[in-house]
Amino acid sequence: MIKYSIIIPFHSNINLFSICIDNLLKILDFFESEIIIVDNNADGSQLNDNLKLNSHCKIISREENLMYPRAINLGAAEATGKYLVFCDADTCATNNFHIYLTKALEIEGVGYSSAKLVNMYTNLLQEFGITSSYFNFPHPFCGRPINFKLLQNNHYPLAACSACSAIKRILFYDVGCFDEKLVHSYSDIDLCLRLLKKGYKTACVTDAIVYHHGSSTTGSGMGTNLKEDTKGIFMAKHPQIPIQINKYIDYALSLIHISEAHE
């Protein structure tokens, strides 16, 4: 019986995608897992010619560039698992990442979980939650070593990156899936805010470690103007976002105080 539906949108950069898929084929148990690849705006032959897929991989092909939220929603519509696990095509997951992510979803009040994303070139933290300031959405701890003291426990930020994340399939549909109008960024923050309004927290899972390239697609049309337009749609949708940056400043100060006390 399928428990985990791994959904991967693919647009371009077959080299990184090959690494992603080859790795998943090694670490997943296909008695309880399926891989759904949403191949959009490719030439139609890249995947079949370059990847050694098995019968547990389903490919959904579209000639048009669907953009991220629509591609994920299309993949989710074909999923059969209890859990939806979203993986960007330029990620490389470590063993049991999906088990750690979905275990967090069984904690009362948690609706969405996200991995500890590590820069695959520097081995430094890339993403472990998103908070809010008065002007933007900072990524606390970015650039820190992955063994940094404040990264050793799960935490519950305002939102988290969807590059490697999970949600129960029934809850994903209950909250309305990803907003397909948010074509450039913000769809993950939007999902977390909608979950928060329903009483669900977002969890960043310290044991779910995933290496991530980031910004690896080419010819996708994801330019600065599109991002600004998308942010405008997002901010109009969420005019009163709680400010949480002080929480992370306090975390950092507490670590300084503890360090000074031991000197």
Residue pairs with C-beta under 8 A, 6 or more apart in sequence:
1 32
2 32
2 33
2 34
2 80
2 81
2 82
3 32
3 33
3 81
3 82
3 83
4 28
4 32
4 33
4 34
4 81
4 82
4 83
4 85
4 98
4 102
5 33
5 34
5 36
5 75
5 76
5 79
5 80
5 81
5 83
5 84
5 85
5 169
6 24
6 28
6 33
6 34
6 35
6 36
6 85
6 87
6 98
7 36
7 38
7 72
7 75
7 76
7 79
7 84
7 85
7 86
7 87
8 17
8 20
8 21
8 35
8 36
8 37
8 38
8 75
8 86
8 87
8 88
8 89
9 38
9 40
9 66
9 68
9 71
9 72
9 75
9 88
9 89
10 17
10 37
10 38
10 39
10 40
10 42
10 47
10 89
11 40
11 41
11 42
11 65
11 89
11 217
11 220
12 41
12 42
12 216
12 217
12 218
12 219
12 220
13 89
13 90
13 216
13 217
13 218
14 46
14 47
14 50
16 89
16 90
16 213
16 216
17 51
17 89
17 90
18 50
18 51
19 92
20 87
20 88
20 89
20 90
20 91
20 92
21 35
21 37
21 51
21 53
21 57
22 51
22 52
23 92
23 93
24 35
24 87
24 93
25 35
25 52
25 54
27 93
27 94
27 95
27 96
27 97
28 35
28 98
30 54
30 56
33 56
33 81
33 98
34 56
34 57
34 58
34 79
34 80
34 81
35 56
35 57
35 58
36 57
36 58
36 60
36 75
36 78
36 79
37 47
37 57
37 58
37 59
37 60
37 75
38 60
38 62
38 66
38 71
38 72
38 74
38 75
39 46
39 47
39 59
39 60
39 61
39 62
40 61
40 62
40 63
40 64
40 65
40 66
40 71
41 62
41 63
41 64
41 65
41 66
41 219
41 220
42 61
44 61
44 63
47 53
47 59
53 59
58 78
60 74
60 75
60 78
62 74
65 220
65 221
66 74
67 180
67 183
67 184
67 220
68 162
68 178
68 183
68 187
69 177
69 178
69 179
69 180
69 182
69 183
69 187
70 178
70 180
70 183
72 86
72 162
72 177
72 178
73 177
73 178
73 180
76 84
76 169
76 172
76 173
76 177
79 169
81 169
82 168
82 169
83 98
83 101
83 102
83 105
83 166
83 167
83 168
83 169
84 166
84 167
84 168
84 169
84 172
85 98
85 101
85 102
85 164
85 165
85 166
86 162
86 163
86 164
86 165
86 166
87 93
87 163
87 164
87 210
88 163
88 164
88 212
89 216
89 217
90 212
90 213
90 214
90 216
91 117
91 163
91 164
91 210
91 211
91 212
91 213
92 120
92 210
92 211
92 212
93 115
93 164
93 209
93 210
93 211
94 208
94 209
94 210
94 211
96 207
96 208
97 115
97 164
97 208
97 209
97 210
98 166
98 208
100 115
100 205
100 207
100 208
101 113
101 114
101 115
101 164
101 165
101 166
101 205
101 208
102 113
102 166
103 205
104 110
104 113
104 154
104 166
104 203
104 205
105 111
105 112
105 113
105 166
105 167
105 168
105 203
107 203
109 199
109 200
109 201
110 156
110 200
110 201
110 202
110 203
111 167
111 168
111 171
111 175
111 195
111 198
111 200
111 201
111 202
112 160
112 165
112 166
112 167
112 191
112 192
112 195
112 200
112 201
112 202
112 203
113 160
113 165
113 166
113 167
113 202
113 203
113 204
113 205
113 208
114 127
114 128
114 129
114 160
114 161
114 162
114 163
114 164
114 165
114 166
114 202
114 203
114 204
114 205
114 208
115 163
115 164
115 165
115 204
115 205
115 208
115 209
115 210
116 125
116 127
116 128
116 146
116 151
116 204
116 205
116 206
116 207
116 208
116 209
116 210
117 125
117 126
117 127
117 128
117 161
117 163
117 164
117 210
117 211
117 212
118 124
118 125
118 126
118 146
118 209
118 210
118 211
118 212
119 125
119 126
119 211
119 212
119 214
120 211
120 212
120 213
123 145
123 146
124 143
124 144
124 145
124 146
125 141
125 142
125 143
125 144
125 145
125 146
125 148
125 151
126 142
126 212
126 214
127 139
127 142
127 160
127 161
127 163
127 212
128 139
128 140
128 141
128 142
128 151
128 155
128 160
128 204
128 206
129 139
129 140
129 141
129 155
129 157
129 158
129 159
129 160
129 202
129 204
130 137
130 138
130 139
130 157
130 158
130 159
130 160
130 161
130 188
130 189
130 192
131 137
131 138
131 139
131 140
131 157
131 158
131 159
131 244
131 245
131 247
131 248
132 138
132 158
132 241
132 242
132 243
132 244
132 245
133 243
133 245
134 243
137 158
137 159
137 189
138 245
138 248
139 161
140 157
140 248
140 251
141 148
141 150
141 151
141 248
144 150
144 151
146 209
149 255
150 251
150 252
150 255
151 206
152 206
153 206
154 203
154 204
154 205
154 206
155 203
155 204
156 201
156 202
156 203
156 204
157 202
157 204
157 244
158 189
158 192
158 193
158 196
158 202
158 241
158 242
158 244
159 188
159 189
159 191
159 192
159 193
159 202
160 188
160 192
160 202
160 203
160 204
161 188
162 187
162 188
162 191
163 210
163 212
163 214
164 208
164 210
164 212
165 188
167 191
171 195
171 200
174 198
175 191
175 194
175 195
175 198
176 194
178 187
178 188
178 190
178 191
179 187
179 190
179 191
179 237
181 230
181 233
182 190
182 230
182 233
182 234
183 226
183 230
184 222
184 226
184 227
184 229
184 230
185 227
185 230
185 231
186 230
186 231
186 233
186 234
189 234
190 234
190 237
190 238
192 202
193 238
193 241
195 201
195 202
196 202
